[in-house]
Amino acid sequence: MTGPQQRPTGAERPTGAERPTGAEQATGPEQLSGPEQAGGVERPVGPEQAAGSEQAGGSEPVGGSEPVGGSEPLGGVRRSGLRNPDKAVRGLGAGTMSLEALVLLLAIQPIRVVGGDLSGAAIGAIVALAVACVVLAGMMRRPWAWHAGTVIQGLLLLSGLLHWSLFALGVMFALVWAYALHVRRVILG
């Protein structure tokens, strides 16, 4: 039988493409495919495991159903399928803050044209909030940055006293930030 389930051994084994067994195995890392590669972690198969797999008909993956080298945390089940959930959440927060800064800066001219007169204080508030968003986007690694992001949303809502369109932007970004906080809570627990 020659198929993906059976591993050739001894004289049947083709040269080059197949992975070495036995003493040849200790020569270096090899590329694995199929059931030997679980979650990107390479597991070499020794001769006793390959023989056991062939005796069982070759239908079971090598190593059974036990977790592979560090894929499960010590506490049990992983909460998300992300490799680095902290980094993913930081990226979400930084992306949200960066997007808010960009929208605030690009909104100055349309607000002046469509929304009527935009005072110098309102433009100053927009620029200050945009700069604060950019600075905060770079500091999402720190735990207090998420609270500061919430404060920025409140300040944007308060800047609605200077112009009604800033209040509308504040409502939209407060909702986006609330969703980002919800995603953070779901991923990190």
C-alpha positions as CSV (number, residue, x, y, z in Angstrom):
1,M,0.0,0.0,0.0
2,T,1.4,3.4,-0.9
3,G,-0.6,6.4,0.2
4,P,-0.4,9.3,2.6
5,Q,-1.2,7.0,5.6
6,Q,1.7,4.5,5.2
7,R,5.3,5.5,5.7
8,P,7.8,3.5,3.7
9,T,10.7,2.0,5.7
10,G,13.9,0.3,4.9
11,A,14.4,-0.7,1.3
12,E,11.0,0.7,0.2
13,R,11.9,4.2,1.3
14,P,12.6,6.6,-1.6
15,T,15.6,8.9,-1.3
16,G,15.6,12.7,-1.0
17,A,12.0,13.7,-0.4
18,E,11.2,11.5,2.5
19,R,12.3,12.2,6.0
20,P,15.1,10.0,7.6
21,T,14.4,7.5,10.4
22,G,16.5,6.0,13.1
23,A,20.1,7.2,13.4
24,E,19.8,9.5,10.4
25,Q,17.2,11.5,12.3
26,A,19.7,13.2,14.6
27,T,21.5,15.0,11.7
28,G,19.3,18.1,11.7
29,P,15.8,19.7,11.4
30,E,13.5,18.4,8.6
31,Q,10.3,19.5,7.1
32,L,7.3,17.5,8.1
33,S,3.9,17.3,6.5
34,G,0.7,15.5,7.2
35,P,-0.1,14.2,10.7
36,E,3.5,14.7,12.0
37,Q,3.0,18.4,11.8
38,A,0.5,19.6,14.4
39,G,0.0,23.3,14.7
40,G,3.3,24.2,13.1
41,V,5.3,22.2,15.6
42,E,7.6,19.6,14.1
43,R,7.6,16.2,15.8
44,P,10.2,13.7,14.5
45,V,9.1,10.1,14.4
46,G,11.4,7.4,15.7
47,P,11.5,3.8,14.3
48,E,9.4,2.4,17.1
49,Q,6.6,4.9,16.5
50,A,6.6,4.4,12.8
51,A,6.4,0.6,13.3
52,G,3.5,1.0,15.7
53,S,1.7,3.2,13.3
54,E,2.1,0.7,10.5
55,Q,0.9,-2.1,12.8
56,A,-2.2,-0.1,13.6
57,G,-2.9,0.2,9.9
58,G,-1.5,3.7,9.6
59,S,-4.8,5.4,10.3
60,E,-3.8,7.1,13.5
61,P,-1.6,10.2,13.6
62,V,1.7,9.7,15.3
63,G,1.6,10.9,18.9
64,G,-2.1,10.4,19.5
65,S,-4.2,13.3,20.8
66,E,-1.8,14.7,23.4
67,P,-1.0,18.4,23.1
68,V,2.2,19.3,21.2
69,G,5.0,21.2,22.9
70,G,3.6,24.3,24.5
71,S,0.4,24.7,22.5
72,E,-1.8,24.6,25.6
73,P,-1.2,26.9,28.6
74,L,-0.7,25.3,32.0
75,G,-4.1,26.3,33.2
76,G,-6.0,24.3,30.5
77,V,-8.0,25.5,27.6
78,R,-6.9,28.6,25.5
79,R,-9.5,31.4,25.4
80,S,-8.8,32.3,21.8
81,G,-7.1,30.8,18.8
82,L,-4.6,33.7,18.5
83,R,-0.9,33.0,18.9
84,N,-0.3,36.2,20.9
85,P,-3.6,37.6,22.1
86,D,-2.0,40.5,24.0
87,K,-0.3,41.7,20.8
88,A,-3.5,41.3,18.8
89,V,-5.4,43.4,21.4
90,R,-2.7,46.1,21.4
91,G,-2.9,46.2,17.6
92,L,-6.7,46.7,17.8
93,G,-6.3,49.6,20.3
94,A,-3.5,51.2,18.3
95,G,-5.4,50.9,15.1
96,T,-8.5,52.4,16.6
97,M,-6.5,55.4,18.0
98,S,-4.7,55.9,14.7
99,L,-7.9,55.8,12.7
100,E,-9.5,58.3,15.1
101,A,-6.5,60.7,14.7
102,L,-6.7,60.5,10.9
103,V,-10.4,61.1,10.8
104,L,-10.1,64.1,13.1
105,L,-7.5,65.7,11.1
106,L,-9.2,65.0,7.8
107,A,-12.5,66.3,9.1
108,I,-11.4,69.9,9.7
109,Q,-11.9,71.1,6.2
110,P,-15.3,69.4,5.5
111,I,-16.6,70.7,8.9
112,R,-15.6,74.2,7.9
113,V,-17.2,73.9,4.5
114,V,-20.4,72.1,5.3
115,G,-20.9,72.6,9.0
116,G,-20.5,76.3,9.1
117,D,-18.0,78.4,11.0
118,L,-15.3,76.4,12.9
119,S,-13.6,78.5,15.5
120,G,-9.9,78.5,16.3
121,A,-10.6,76.8,19.6
122,A,-12.4,74.0,17.9
123,I,-9.5,73.5,15.4
124,G,-7.1,73.6,18.3
125,A,-9.1,71.0,20.2
126,I,-9.2,68.7,17.1
127,V,-5.5,68.9,16.5
128,A,-4.7,68.4,20.2
129,L,-7.0,65.3,20.3
130,A,-5.5,63.9,17.1
131,V,-2.0,64.3,18.6
132,A,-3.1,62.7,21.8
133,C,-4.6,59.8,19.8
134,V,-1.3,59.3,17.9
135,V,0.8,59.3,21.1
136,L,-1.6,56.9,22.8
137,A,-1.5,54.6,19.8
138,G,2.2,54.1,20.4
139,M,1.6,53.4,24.1
140,M,-1.0,50.7,24.0
141,R,1.5,48.3,25.7
142,R,0.9,50.0,29.0
143,P,-2.3,49.0,30.9
144,W,-3.3,52.6,31.6
145,A,-3.5,53.4,27.9
146,W,-6.9,51.8,27.6
147,H,-8.3,54.1,30.3
148,A,-6.6,57.1,28.7
149,G,-8.4,56.1,25.4
150,T,-11.7,56.2,27.2
151,V,-10.8,59.7,28.5
152,I,-10.0,60.9,25.0
153,Q,-13.5,59.7,23.8
154,G,-15.0,61.8,26.7
155,L,-13.0,64.8,25.7
156,L,-14.1,64.5,22.1
157,L,-17.7,64.4,23.3
158,L,-17.1,67.5,25.4
159,S,-15.6,69.3,22.4
160,G,-19.0,69.0,20.9
161,L,-19.7,72.2,22.9
162,L,-17.4,74.0,20.5
163,H,-19.1,72.6,17.3
164,W,-22.0,70.2,16.9
165,S,-20.1,68.0,14.4
166,L,-17.4,67.2,17.0
167,F,-20.1,65.8,19.2
168,A,-21.3,63.6,16.3
169,L,-17.7,62.4,15.8
170,G,-17.4,61.8,19.5
171,V,-20.5,59.6,19.5
172,M,-19.2,57.5,16.6
173,F,-15.8,57.0,18.1
174,A,-17.1,56.3,21.5
175,L,-19.1,53.5,20.0
176,V,-16.0,52.2,18.2
177,W,-13.9,52.4,21.3
178,A,-16.6,50.6,23.4
179,Y,-16.5,47.8,20.8
180,A,-12.7,47.6,21.0
181,L,-13.0,47.4,24.8
182,H,-15.5,44.6,24.4
183,V,-13.2,42.7,22.1
184,R,-10.3,43.2,24.5
185,R,-12.4,41.7,27.3
186,V,-13.5,38.7,25.3
187,I,-10.0,37.9,24.0
188,L,-8.1,38.5,27.3
189,G,-10.8,37.3,29.6
